[in-house]
Amino acid sequence: MMTPEERIAELLRALPVPPRGLVEAAKELPAARRELETIVERIERDERFRALVQADLERTLRVEGVEPTPAVVALLRRRLDS
């Protein structure tokens, strides 16, 4: 009889190898989240920076070295609206 852990291992081995891009994106996610949290904290404490973000979010992100992808922009807009 197989233990639950052995069964999980068996099922995981049966999965196809994930696409390389997906693996790379997953590795970058924690750093990206920290970077976005830093930007959100700065928006909350710095009125001038908040005004820049509200005037042109995408440009401000580029200046800060963050690619303004649709997901990033949507996340920050939600945070700004709350």
PEZITA-V630147 format. One line per field, one symbol per residue. ss: DSSP state (a for helix, b for strand, c for the rest). phi: phi as a letter, one per 20 degrees, with the letter a starting at -180 (. if undefined). psi: psi as a letter, one per 30 degrees, with the letter a starting at -180 (. if undefined). A space follows every 50 residues. Layout:
ss: ???
phi: ???
psi: ???
This chain:
ss: cccaaaaaaaaaaacccccaaaaaaaaaaaaaaaaaaaaaaaaaacaaaa aaaaacaaaaaaaccccccaaaaaaaaaaaac
phi: .efgfffffffffffffffgfffffffeggffffffffffffgfddffff fffffbgffffgfendfefgfffffffffffe
psi: kkleeeeeeeeeffklklkeeeeeeeefeeeeeeeeeeeeeeeefjeeee eeeeeieeeeeeefgkkileeeeeeeeeeef.
